[in-house]
Each structure stands twice: as C-alpha cells, then as structure tokens.
Amino acid sequence: MKTLAVSLFIFAAFFHSLQGEILRNAKGVPVRYAGIYAKTPVDLPALRFRSVQFRAVWCAVVENLDFPKCADAAQFKKHFSSVLHLLRKNNCNVLIFQVRANADAVYLSRYNPFSAWISGKMGGTLGNFDPLPYMVKECHRKGIEFHAWLNPYRITGKTPLSKKSYLKTLPERHIARLRSDLVLASRNPDGTTALQFDPGRVEVINHILHTVKEIIEKAPVDAIHFDDYFYPYNPLPPGADQYSFSRFNPRRLSLEDWRRNNVNALVSQVSRLCRSRGVRFGISPFGIWGNAKDVKGGSLTGGTQSRSDLYADSLHWIRQGYLDYIIPQIYWSFDHPKAAYAALTDWWIRVMRRYPGTALYIGHGLYKISGREFYDQLRYNAVHREIGGEALYALRHLRSEKFSNVLKKCWPRPVPAGLYPQKGR
C-alpha cells in the first residue's frame, strides 16, 4: 500500500505541474498539494471562462434550511420566486431542489405524505396546489434546469423518540408506519435516534422506484438527483439488518459486499427507469471514495470513505455507466491535512479520464470555506476540461456578499448548463 501511495503521489505531482501561482496560506507558506500525504505545493492556474458550464445550487427544505414553511400556495410562490431571483442574480443555471427529505414529498403524491417542512404538518397540504409542476414550469420559463433532489432512504435524521414511538407520529398510511420491519435505527453521537429504510429490502427499492416514476410523470424535471446519504454515517448497531442479511443474500456475500450490492441495485434500477423516460440521473456522493492507504486505487486522503463506511460505491456506478453526472462533495480546503482539495479533485479528474461517459461537476460546501478559498477552488476547476461545472451547498449562502462577489468574478454572465463534457467525449 505504501508503494501505491508513492506512485499516486508521483503521478499527481506530474499531472499537477501546471505553470501558475503557488498557493500560500495566511502566513505566506506554500500550501501542500495533499496535506500530510505530499509536500508538493499547489500550483494555482489563472481563472478561465467557459461558454457552457453547469452552475447548480442545492435548495434544502429539511429543517427549513433554505426554504420556509408556507401557509398557502401564494406564499409558496412568493418564496420560490425569491429563490429564482437569487439564482439569476448569481448567473446560476441549475436548481437542485429537495423534493424528498424525510420519506415525504414536496408535491401531491400517492406514495408519500406532503412534507411537514413546507406545510407545517406531515400529510398537510397547501390546498389543491401542487408545487412540483409549478416549480419546473417557472424554472424553465427563466432558463433554469430543475433537478428533483431525493434522499431515498432517510425517514428522520434526528429524534429523541424511540423507533416505535416515532413511527406512531407518522400518518397512518405512511409506509414506514405500516411496515416497521423495513426501518433501521441508528444512534447519533448526541444520543438521539436516526431512522431510515433498510436498503436490503426489495420493498424499499420498489417504493423508491414508484416515487421516482411518479415525479417523472408529474412534471418534466431535467434530472433525478440523490445526495450522499445511503447507509448511515453513524454505524448501524450490530445485527440491525441481520434479518435482511440472512434471508435476502442468495449469493452469500459478506456483510460489507451485500450492503454495497443493495445500494448498487437501487442505483442501477433508478438509472434504467430514468433513461427509459429520457430523464438524467445524477448523484452527489461523499467526496472520498476510498483512501489509498486502505483500498487500491484510492485517493491521497485519510477520512471517511464512501465505499466502505456508507457502502456507496461511487466508482462502481461510474464504471457501470449508471449515472449521467456525478457531483462529489469535496467540501474541504486546499490546506486540509487529510482531505486536501487539489489532491482529491485530481483523483476525480483521473477517474473521468478513464471513464469519460459520466459528466463530472464538483460540489462545494460554502458553509465550510472562506470566500477566498471558494475563489481559488473555482480557479482550480476552470482549467480542467474534465470538470464541467460546480454545485454549491447551499442556497442560503448566496445571500452572503463574500460568495456572491466571488461569483461576480467567476460567473460574470449567464451561460447554458448543458451536459458537459458530452457523454462519450
């Protein structure tokens, strides 16, 4: 494994030998390319502009992070109009709007209750108003793509109640309440409970497929979008999914391979469904697929690993061609000691060179970085043709001058999003 890391470092250093500004920290010290894993400094290129670029923003409804509760349809339309105004002001061209946050729906659904984050009560509505067709129509009218963002498995990220007690608070016909055997519970660091559907059950896959199909049939969305939550970040307690593992594992896979296979099965089936309807499918996984010190072909990093900790094998999805685009969440700074931005971004670039059929966009967590860091990251992205654009988490941060001023420099005029690079390029 040490030989592998050294080889990766040599290759990365060669790949990164662009002539440009040496990035330095506040003390004037050159920033290391891969944190504690490499001493090579980061070479920062000059800013470049494109005529086609994916410029997306995530709008989270969970906990009303980016969108408030609404008393009626008129109030919803007013708030959504302000969302589009903010996107257009910053020359963004893609809205990734959360339509399923907690096994619910920000639309009128046969399978999921209306979201409490919008109506104030799960199962409550805004009368006969259906937000989804309205949002898609308004986005398209203003030249903005609408990507329907689903958290496929999560029921609640945090509750002080037990699993049994929480499920009783859900509407009577909620699938999780009717089929509590499909629900897994895990413990958060603060002692609260997180609940999600069991990825190992075919009933769960079918429920999500029905949900995706309903969204596609309800409105001409440009894409279906999943985020980074698959198996929980907090490890499941021992034996939590033992029943599913022992009963629905005909190939006798190890627990780890079986969990990865469960997620792969969902991703592949959603992919087929979307492509049969002419709708794109994209995922924004946790930024680290695997660390080079732990898995062959991994990156020069040392953090949580999507493949082995969340059982979300993003590299497998790219190899199999399941996705139209991928947005790794590279939420760390250039000088992060164990997940340095340059080294991790370059790892994804090398992946795309080997498997060019999937468009690569980079996810930036604005809540974790400074305006200067954001500017430098956009500069770094722009010189690489493999990177077709960015997605920003999240909408509320665009109201900050430190980020809007960066976008004025980097995205000074509107451009179409496209699907860049084109598939097979």
N, C-alpha and C positions, 0 to 999 in steps of 0.2 A: 504493500500500500504506500510505503514511503517513496518507492521508485515511481509509482503512478503520480503522486503529488508533485514530485520534482519535474516529471515530464510535462505535466499540465502547466506548471509554472513557466518552464522554458517556452512552451508553445504560446502561452498567454502573453509573455513578455515580448516575443517576436511579433505576435499579432497586434500588439498594442503599440508598436514602435511608430506611431504617427507623430509628425512634427507639429508642435503646438506649445501652448503654455503649460508649464509644470504646475500642477495644482499644489497649493500650500495652505496650511492651516493658519489660524489666527496668530500664531507665534512665528510664522514665516517658514515653518519646517515642511518639507515636501511630504505630501500625503502618500502613504503606502498603497500600492495597487490592490493588494489582497490582505490588508490588515496584518495580523500576526503571521500570515502564511507566506508573505512575499515582501521584500524590501523595495522592489522596483517602484519608482514614483508614478503617479497618474499623469498621463500626458493629455491635456485638455484641448480639443480642437476648437477652431473658430466656429461661431454659430452659422448654420446654413439653413436656408428656407426651402420649402417644397411646395409644389403646386397641387399635390394630393397628400393628405395627411389625416389620419384617424385622431380626432381630438375629443375624447369622451370624458364625461363626468358621471360619477355614481351619485344617485339621489336615494338616500336611505330613509325609509319610513319607520323602521324599527326604532322604538323609543323616541319617535318623532325627532330624530337627529337632523333631518333635512326637510321634513315636510310636516306641518302641524295637523292636529285634529280639525275636522271641519263639521260645522253644524248642518250644512246643506250643500246642494250642488253648486250654488252660486259662489259660496265661499271656497269650495274646492277649485273651481275655475279661476278664481282670483289668485289663489296661491300658485296654481300651476302656471298661470300667465307670468308671474314673477320669476318662476324657475326658468322659463324660456327666455325671458328678458336677460337674465343673468348669463345664460349660455351665449346668447347672441352678442352681448356686450363684450364677452371674452373670446369671441370667434371660435367657440366650440361647435362641433357639428354632430355629436352623438350624445344622447341621453340614455344612461343605463338606470332605469327606474325600477325600484324594488316593488314587485307586484305580489311576492310571496315571501314573507319574513318569518312567520311562525305558524306554518301549516294553515295559512289563511289566504285571503285574496283581496287585492285592491281592484276588484271587478265583481260583477254578479256571476256567481258560479254554481254549478250543480254539485261540485265535489268538495268545495272548501268554503267555510263561512267568511263573510265580509270582515275585513281587518279592523280590529279594535284600535289600531294606531291611527286610523282615519275617522271612523265613526264614533269612537269612544267606547264601544262595546262589541266584542266579537259576535258576529252574526247580525249586528245592527247595520243599517244601510243609510244611504243618502237619498231615500225615496226610491224612485224608479231610475235614477241616474246611474249609468254605468261608466265609470271613469276610463276604462281601458280604450274603447273606441274613440272617445273624445281626445285622450292624450295623444294617441297615434295620429289622429287627423290633424291636431294642432301642431305637432312636431313636423309632420310632412309639409304642412302649409308654410312653415318657416324654414324649410330646408334642413331639418334636423332629423337624423335617424333615431328610431325608438327601439331600444333593446330591452326586452322584458326580463328582468332580473329575478331569479327564483333561488331561494335557499331550499333545496329539495327535501332535506331530512329534518331540519330543526322544528321542534314544537314549542319549546321555550328555552332561552339561554340561561335563565336565572329565575328561580322561585324559592321562597322559604318553605314551601309546602312539600310534602312527600309526593311521590309519583301518583299514588292513589288519590290523594286529596286534590292535587292539581287537575287531574283528568276530570274530576267531578265538576270543576268550574267551567269546562268547555261546553258548547252547545250539545244537546242530546244526540244529534245525528253526526257529530264530528267523528271521523274515522278513528282517531286516537282514543276517544272515549268508548266507542263501540268495540274496538279491537285493542285493548290494552296490552295484549300479548305481542303486538307489533312495536311496542315502545321500549326503548332502552333508557336507563337513568344513569347519570354520572354525577360526580361531586365536584363542585367548583372549589377553588382554594379558600374562598370565604365561608364555606360550609353550606352554601345554597345548592339547589338541585338543578341540573340541566336535563332536559328530555328531548329525545329525537327518535325518529323512526329507525327500525332495525334494517340496515342495508342488505341483510342476508335473506330477507323475505320477499318472495315474488309478488305478494300482495302489495308491498310497498312500491316496488318498481311499477306495477300496473297503475297504482294510484297516481304516481308522478307522471307516467305517460298519459293518463287521462287528463291530468291537469295541463300538461304541455299542449296536447292536442286541442283542448278547449280554448286556450289562449290564442293559438294559431288560427282557429276557426272564427274566433270572436272579432279579431282585428288584424289588419295587415302589418304585424310587427316585423321589423327588419331582422331581428335575431332573438333567439332564446339564450339567456346568459345565466350561468351558475357561478357562484363565488367559491371561496376556499373552504367552506365547511362541509366535510364529509363525515368520517368518523371523528369523534370529538377530540379537541385539543387536550382536554383533561382525560387521561386514560380511563377506559371503562373498568369497573371493578372486576376482579377475577370471576369468570363464569357468567358474566352479564348476558352474553349471547351464546352460551353453551348449548341451549336447546336448538337454536338455528344451526349452529356449527355441526352438531352431531347428526341432525336429521336432514339437513339440506346441503350436504357436502359429498355428492356421489363420487367425486374424483379423489376423495381422501386427501385433500390439500392440507398443508399446515395452517394453523390459525391465521398467520400473517398473510399467506398467499390467498387463502379463502376470502379474507376481508378485502384484499386488493381486487380479487376477481369479482366480488359483489359490486364494488364501485365501477369497475370496468364494464360490467354487464349493463348497468344503468346508463353510463355514458354512451356506449355503443348503440343501445336501443333508442335513446333520445336522438342521437345523431341520425339514425336511419329515418326516424319519424320526421325530423326537421327537413332532411334532404328530399323526402318524398313530397313535401309541401313547398319546396323552394324557399325555405327559411334558413338563414345562417344559424350556426350554433357555436358559442364561444364559452370559455371557462377562464376564470381568474384565480389560479391556484396559489397557494403559499409559494413564495419566491424560491425557496430552496428545494429542489427535487431530492438531492442527496449530497452528503458531504464526501469529498474524495477520500478522506481517511476512513470512511465507513462503507462505501459502496463504489464499485468500479464505474468509472465514467462520471463521478460526481464533481461538484464544484469546489473551489478553494474557499470553503466556508466551514463553520462549526456550530450551526444552530439546529433548530427543529427541522425535521426532514419530512416533506410531503409524502414521499413514498413509504416510509417505514413508521411514521408517527401518526399520520392521518389516513394512511392506506389509499392515498390518492396518487396513482402512478401517472403523473402528467406526461412524462417522457413516453410511456406506452401509448397514450392517446395520440400523441403526435406521430409516432412510428406507424400506428394503425390508420392514420388519416381520419380520425373521428371528428376532428374539430376544423372549423373554418378559420378560427382565430384563437389565440391564447394570450392572456394578459397576466404574466407572472407578477405577483405583488412584491416588487423589490422596494420595500419601504425603508431601507437603511441608507445611511450617508456614505460618502466616499471613504471617510476615515473610520468606519465601524471596524472594530478589531476582528470580528468573526463572520461578518456578512457584508464585506465591502462592496459598494455599489458597482464599481468598474469591473471587478473580477466576476461578480455574479451576472451582470449584464452580458459580459463577453461570453460566459458559458452558454447563455441562451442563444446568443448570436451563432455560436458554433453548432448548436443543435439545429438551428434553422438552415444552416448551410448544408447539413446532412439530410435534412427532411424539409425541403422548401415548400411543401404543399400546404402548410398552415401559416397564416399571417401572424406575425409577432408584433404585439404592442406592449409597452411597459406600463405597469401600474405604479403610481406614485402616492404614497401616504402623506398628504400635506400636513397632517397633524403631528408628524414626527420630524419634520425637517424645516430649515430656515428658508427664507426667500432666496438667499444667495445659493444655498445648496440646490434648491429647485432649479434655478437658472443654469447652474453648472451641469446638472443632470440632463436637462433638455439639450444643452450644447453637445454633450457627450452622445446622446441618442442620434442627433440630427446627421452626424457624419456617417452613420452606418445604414446602408441601404436595406439591411435585413429588418430593421426596426421601422415599421410603418406608421408609428404614432404613439400616443400615450392615452392613459385613462387616469383621472385624478380622483382621489378619495379625500374629501367628498365635497358636495355642492356648497355646504356652508362656508368652506374656507375660501371660496371665490369672492366672498364679501370682504376679505381682508386685502388691504392695499398691497401688502408685501407680495402676495401671489398674483393679484390682478396686474400689478406693474410688471412682473416678470412676463406674463402672457402678452402684454402690450409689445414687449421687445421680441418675444419668440414667435408669437402668432399675431402679427400686426394686421393681417387682413383675412377675410374668410376664404376657405378652400373646401372642396368636397372631401368627404371621408374616404370614399372608395373602399376597395378591399385590397390593401397594398401590403406586401407585394402580391401580385396576382397569383392564384393557385398554379403551381407547377413551374413558376418562374425560376 
